[in-house]
Amino acid sequence: MNILLLTSEYAPMRGGIGTYAREIAAAATQLGAKVTMVAPDYGEDTSVADQASPFPVHRFSGGLHSARDLPAKIMLARSRIGAAPFDVVHAADWPFFIPVALARGRTPARVLMTVHGTEINETQTALKRLAIRCSGVFGPRTEVAANSRFTRDLFREKFNIEERRIHAIRLGVSDFWSGRRKDQAAVRAHREIDADRIVMVTVARITRRKGHHLTLEALARLPDELRRRITWLVIGPEGEADYVNDVKRLIQTSDCDVRLLGALSNEDIRDLYGAADFFCLTGLPESSGRVEGFGLVYLEAGAAGLPSIASDIGGVPDAVVAGESGLLVQPRVDMIASVIQQIAEDGDLRARLAAGARAHARDLSWERCAAETYHLPRPQSPARIEAISA
C-alpha cells in the first residue's frame, strides 16, 4: 500500500497532531506500507532527523498554519498527489482538508481526513462552512477518521455525512513510554523527594482549560496530614501569562508541596512517571469551542504504569477507562479532592488501576491505530494465535 500523508504540524514542533502523524506513519511502515510524509520545515534544517526517519519526509517552507498559507497548500497538494500512484491520500489535520479535496480529481486513491476535536467547532463560521461546501471537502469520496467517540459524534452533529464514512479510531501510544527508565529512588533523590512521599504528576501546558487551579484548590481541601504528604510535580510550558501568575500566587499561599518543573524532555518525563504514584489532569470545558478530543498524555502515563485522575469531558473516557485505568470525575473542586484522597490513601486501588492502565495502553498501540485507519493486516503474535486457538 502506498500512502501519502500531509500534515501542517510535525517535529521539531511538539504537539498532539505532530505526534499522531509521526507515529501512525511509523506504524504503517512497520506493517509493510510505503508512507510519504509531507510536513512544514519551520524554517529549520531538519535533514538529519528526516534522514533517520523510517519513511521519507518531504518538507515545505512554512510553520504553524494561517489562512494566508492556503493557496500554497493547495498547490502543494496538487503537486504531491499527482507525483505517484497512491492508494491512500491522508490529510492528518484540518489545514490540508480543502487542499486535498481540491486535488482528489488527480488520483483514484482513497481519500482520508482525520478530525481531532477542536477544529470541528472552529470551522463553524459562515465563511469556513462556505469554503468547505464549495470545495466538497466531505463529499462522497471522503472518509473521516475521528480520534474518539466524542469527536465522531461532535462531527456528525455539525456536518451531514453518512455514518458509514466516519469511524472513531482511538489514538495509540508509543512503546517509548513503557521503556527503560531511571531507578525510582535515584529520580526521587535527584528531585529531593523523600521515599515516603505520595507523588502526583501532571503533564500539560499551564493554561486555564487544563484546570491546574482546580487541582490546586482540591489539594488545599484535603485533610492536613494527607495534604502534607503529597508532592505535586507540574510539567509543561507556561500558557496565558495572567493565568500562570494566578496559579503561582495560589501556590505561594497554599500549604502544598507543588513543583513547577517547566517543559522537560520525554526521557525526563518518563523517569518522573516512574518516580510518581499517580497522574492527575483535571481539564474543564471551554466556551471558546476548544475541546479535549482524546487525551494522549493519559495513555502515555498509563503505559509507564500510572493510573490517572481525569475530568470526564470530551474524548477523555476513550483514553481513561473509568474504574479500570483511572478515575473519571466531573471538573469540580470537591469531587476532585475526593478522588485524590481516595487514590492517595488506597495503595491497593492504585496498584489495580496501574495494572489496568498498562493493559489499556497495550491494547491501544499505534500499530492497531494504523491498521484500523489504513485497513492494513496485522501480524498475529504467538500469544494472540494461542488465545484464538483456545
N, C-alpha and C positions, 0 to 999 in steps of 0.2 A: 504494500500500500504506500502511495506517495502522498504526503501531507504537506500543505503549505499553511503555516501558522503565522498570523500577523498580529502584533501586539504594540500598543502605544506605551507600555511600561515594561521594563526589563532591567536586569543587572547592568550597570552597578547601582541603579536606583533600587532601593529597598521598598517593598510593598507587596500586598497580597496578590495583585494581578500579575506582577512580575514573577512571583514565586509560582503561581499557577501555570503560567506559560512555560517556565523553565522545567518544572517538574513533570508536567503532562507530556512535554516533548521528549524528555529523557526516558520516561516510562514507555512511551510509544516506540521509541527507538529500541529499547530493551526487548520489546515484544516483536521486533522484526520489521517495523515500519521505517520508511525513509522520510525524515522530517526536515523541512527547510524553515528556519526561523527568520522572520523579518522584524527588526526592532530598532528603536532610536539609539543614537550614539551619545547623546547628552554632551556633545562637543568634546568628548574624550577619546583617547586612543584605547580601544578595548581589544586590540588584536591578540594580546597574549591570552586573555581569558577566553576569547572566542575560539582560538586555535585549540584550546584544551577541551572544548565542548564536544560531546559525543555526536552532535549534529551540526551542520553548517549554519552559521549565523550571519545574515546579511544586514548590515546596519544602514540606516538612512539618517540624514542630517536632521537633528531636532532633539527636543526634550519632552517635558510634560505637555500634553495636548492642549491646544487652544483652538478656537473656531477658525482662526486665520490659517491653520495648518491643513484644513480640509481639502482645498484644491490639490495640494501637493500629495496628500494621501490618496486621493482619487487616482491621480496619475501613477503613483507608485503601485497601487493595487492592480491597475490595468496592466502595467509592465510585468509585474511578478506573476500574475495569474496566467498570462499568455506565454510565459517563458518555458513551461514544461507541462507534460500531460499529468496533472494532479488528479488524484482520486478524491481528495477532501481539501476544501479551502475553508480554513477555520479563522474567523475573526474572534480573537480572545477577549476583546473588550469593546465597549461602545464606540470609540473613535474610528474603528475600522468597519462598523456596520454599513454605513452609507457607501464608502468606497468599494467594499466587496459586493454590495448589492448592485452597484452601477457597472461592475466589471464581470458579473457572472455570465453574461452572454458570451464571454470569451472561452468558457470551459463547460464541459458537461459534468464536472465534478460535483460531488455532494457539498452543499453549502451549509456551514455550521456556524452559529454565533452563540457565545456564552454570555449570560447575564449574571451579574454578581449581587445586585440588590439596589443600591442607591441610585444607579443610573436610570432605573425604571421610573422613579419619581422625577428625576431631573430632566427627563425627556417629555414631560407633560405640558410644556409651554406650547402655545399655538404655533409658533414658528418651527419648533422641532418636530411637532406632530405633523405639520405640513410637509417638512422635508422627508420624514420617514415614509409618509404615504406616497408622495410623488416619486420617490426613488424605489418604492416597492420593497423596502428592507425586509419585511416579514411576509413576503409573497410566498406562493405555493412551493417554491424550491428551497425555502429556508427552513432549517431545523434549528431549534433553540435548546441549548443545554443550560439549565439553571443550577446554581450551586447548592440549593437546598429546597425542601418542600415549600418553605415560606416564600422564597424567591420565585419559584414556579407559580404559586398561587397569586402572588402580587402581580406577576407579569400577565397572567391570564385575566386578572381583574382590569388591567389597564389597556391591554391590546387584544384584539379579536383574532385569535389563532386557534386552529383545531388542536384538541387535546393530544392527538397522536404525534404532533410535530414539536411538542415541548416535553422535556424529560428532566426530572430532578436527579442530578448526578452529584452526589456529595464529593467534596474535595478529598484529597489524600494527605498523608503525612510521610515525610522523608525518614528513611532508616537512620539518618544522622542523629535524630533526637533520641533514639534508643541505643545509640552507640556508646563507646567507652568514654568515661569522664573521670575527672579527678576524684580522689577519695573524699568522702563527705567530711570527715574530721579535719582534713587538711584545708578544704574550702572554708569551713566554718572558722577555723583558726585564723586563716588569712583575712577573713572579714571581721574578726574579733567578735564572733558569735559563740556563746557558751554552748556546750554539748547538750545541756538540758533545756535549751530554749525551744519554743514552738515557732517554726519559721513559715511564714506565709509569703508568697511571691506573686507579683503582678507584672506582666509584660504588656505594655501598651503606651502609646503616646499619651502624655498628660494633657488631656483635653476633656471638656465637660461631658461629652457624650460617653466617655469611658467610665465615668462615675467614681473617680478616685475619692471625691468628697463624701460620697455615700459610704464607702468602705471605712474611711477615717472616722466618720460620725458613728458608724456601727461599732468600731473598736472602742470608742470612748464610752459606749453603753455597757460594755462587758463588766462582769464582776471584777473588782480591783485586782484580786490575786491572779486571776487568769490574764487580764489585760497586761499586767506587768511581766508575764512570762512569754508574751508574743513579740517576735521581731517581724516587721513587715518590710520586705525588700521590694522597692518600686523601680522597675527597669523600663526605660523608654525615654525618648527625647521629649522636650517641652513643647507644648502646643500654645494655645492662646495665652498671651502674657498676663492678662488680668486674672484668668482662671488659675494659672500656675502660682501667681502671687497669693491668691486666696488660699490655695492648698498649703503653701508654705507657712502662711500665718496660722492656719489651723494646726499644723504640725507643731509649731513652736509653742502653742498654748495648750497642747494636749499632753496627757500623761502616757504617751505611747512611744515605743521604740520604732521609729519609721526611718528608713534609709533610702534617700533618693539617689540612685546609682547612675542615672543618665542612660544614654544609649550604650549598649555593650555588644561585643561580637557574639555570634551564635555559639561559639565554643564556650565563652564565659557564661552565657545564659544556660547552656546545657549543664555546666558544672554547678550552677546555682540551683537548678532544678533538683539535682542530685543531693544538694545540701538542705533542701526545703522539705516541709511536711505536706503542704497542700498549696494549690493555686487558687487565686481569687481575682475575678474581674467582673465587676458589677455595673455593666453599662446600662444606659437608660434610653428610651425612645426620644427622638428629636422631632420638633415641629417643622424643622427645615426640610425634612424628607430624607435625610440620611438614615440608613438602616444597617443593622448588622446582618448581612446576608448569610453568613455561615459562622465564622469564629475559628479560624485555622489555629490560632495560638492555643486554644484549649486542647486540640488534638496533639500539638507538639508537646505540651506539658504532660498529657496523658501517656504519650509514647515514652517519656522519660520517667514514668511511674508516679505522676502526681494526680490525685483526684482534684476536681475543680468545684469551686463555688461560682455559679454563673447566674446572671439575670435571665429570666425566662422571656426573652424578647427575640424577634426576628427569627433567623435560622439557627440560633444557638442550640435549640433542642436536637438538631441533627448532629451537632459537634459534641454535645454533652448529653448522655443518656441519663435521664433523671433516676436517681436511686441505684444506678449501675456503675457509671463512670464519674459521677459527681452529684451535686445537689443543685437543683434549679430553684430560684427564688424570685419573687417579684421585687423590682428595684425600689424597695422601701427600707429605710434605716432599721426599723425594728425587726423586720424579717431577716435582713442580712446579719444583724447582730445575733439573732437566734441560731442561724445555721453555722456561723463562725464558732459560736460557743459549742455547738453540737459536735462539729468535726474536730475542734481543737481538744476537747475533753475525752473523746472516744477513739482510742488508738485502734481498736478492732474495726470500727467503722472506716477509719482511714485506710487500713490495710485492705479491707474488702473492696472499697471504691478504687483503690490504687490498682488492684488486680483487674477490676473491670475496665479501668481507663486504659491499661496496657492492651487488653483484649480488643477493646473498641478501636484503638489506634491500629492494631494489626489488621483488623477487618477492613479499615478504610485506607488501604495502600494507594499510592499513586498508580501502581500497575493496574489495580482494579478500576480506578477512575479513567485511565487511558483506554482500557479495554471496553468499558461501557460507552465512552464518548465516541470512539472511532470504530466500534464493532470489530475489535481485534480479538482473536482467540488467545486465551491464557493457558500456558502450560500448567498441568496439574502437578503439585508436589507429591512425593510419595505418601505423606500423611493424608492429603486430601483424597488420593486414589484409594488408600486403605479405608478411609471413613465412608466413601461412596460404596465400596465393595461390601462393607459390613452392613 
